[in-house]
Amino acid sequence: MLARVLPLEEGKDLLPRAQHKPFPLRIIKIFLLFLSLGVVISVLSVYTTRYFDVKNVILQPRLGLIQQCFTEENEFKRWIKPPSSSKHSMNDEELFWRASFVPQLKKYPHKRVPKVAFMFLTRGPLPLSPLWERFFEGHEEYYSIYIHSLPNYKDEFKSGSVFYQRQVPSQVAEWGKMSMCDAERRLLANALLDLSNERFVLVSESCIPLHNFSIIYQYLIKSRTSFVGSFDDPTPHGRGRYNSRMYPEVTLAQWRKGAQWFEVNRELAVKLVSDTKYYPKFKDYCRPACYVDEHYFPTMLSIETPNLIANRTVTYVDWSRGGAHPATFGKGDITEAFLKRIIEGQKCLYNGQPSSLCFLFARKFAPSALEPLLNITNTLLGFS
């Protein structure tokens, strides 16, 4: 049988044919477009990341600096702001340590209005407080008040009183013993916490002011010395109280006596609360009949800063009646003539110049003296 010969075209149709279709151009364009977008996004992503990282590095310190400045400003205000309350939980060691901080720069970096700290050392009530209220009225920027009483005493001053909540954390203070000086140092230390306090005057519940507030304020603020009585008493009530075991910190020649009621500037107030040299000697070796409150501060300051004390007090006391305590004045003693003798009948030195204005305060006045004192404050003492 003869083999069948197929035409060429027909044979081709019978062979399997490969399907080689051309790749669509549209898909290629889309692919290239996405590829380009991917590259652009990648570049932008890298740039953006670097940009914002740099911006964060730049902005973070600037933002931190602003926050730091704001914080520091608040911290500074907190530092110079006086304590909102006289109450605190510090013990004496912590309080004296805190109060002994002294800025090395004399110029203050803020507007400072110097104040006078009135420190009331009392067992309890302040029977003459209405007179003091009248004295302080209208001068709130220029004074501060601190009260040291028996620790269990609760005052009854109302919120409108200048004495309201002005009691400092206190302990029992016994006359003639070191606990009395501890109370005085405690008052000083609490007052030192207010950086605006420049002068510190110690008064008792039986003290009265002898002039209006403006006169007393200017007298103290402008004084170049502090008013601490300090003199050499050769009698048994002076040198006779010296104990040789105080040597070498205190010699007999350095032994001094003075009134308990003092007034000091800020520099001396810091010295009194930070003293560790003389305090142990007086605590151990000045005991009744050595009355430490009459000798400790006068002796220490006459040794350490003799040129900074006036060697006199600004608180009048009458010892003419004799005895261990000064005279007490009651209702029958209060006349204009009586007060004029105290106010006008004196001679002293003030900033190195002779002066007739010597006493700013006086004691001891009984509660019965309040009514007549209030009646003459306008005409004689100059405050309403």
Secondary structure, DSSP 4 states (H G I P E B T S, - for coil): -PPPPPPHHHHHHHS-----PPPPHHHHHHHHHHHHHHHHHHHHHHHHHHHHHHHHHHHHHHHHHHHHHHHHHHHHHHHHSPPS-S-----HHHHHHHHT---S-SS-SS----EEEEEEE-SS--TTHHHHHHHHTT-GGGEEEEEE--TT------TTSTTTT-BPP-----TTSHHHHHHHHHHHHHHHTSTTEEEEEEEETT-EESS-HHHHHHHHHT-SSBB---B---STTTGGG--GGGTTTS-GGG--B--S--EEEHHHHHHHHH--SSHHHHHHH--TTS-GGGTHHHHHHHHH-GGGB-SS-SEE---TT-SSS---B-GGG--HHHHHHHHHS--EEETTEEES---SEE--B-GGGHHHHHHHIIIII---
